[in-house]
Amino acid sequence: MRLLRSEEVPAAGEDEGATVPLTQLQALARRWYGDRLASDWRPRNPAASQRVLDEVGLGGPFWQLP
């Protein structure tokens, strides 16, 4: 992950992967890690993880979990 000022900053020729606004990344982090310190925390299954990505608006081939 690289934090950049704008979408124009990545070096030419590099594989960008995905460009995500910081606000969307923050929403993902809150949903993905928000319950990790709970005493009853259990890992989520792949379908539940995919739902988290979908719910924060991260769709498309790059964000599809295997």
C-alpha positions, 0 to 999 in steps of 0.5 A: 500500500502506498499513500499518494497525494493524487491518482497522477502520482504513481510512477509510470509503468508501475502496476497500480493495483487499485486506487482507493480514496483515503476515506474509503480505506478508513471505512474498510479498516474500521469494518475489517479490524473494528472488532478484533479486540473483542473477547468473542472475536472469531475470524470471518469466513471468506464470504463474510470478508467479501461482504465487508469489501462490497459494503464499503464499495470495493468491487470489481476483479481486483477486490474479489477474494479467492 
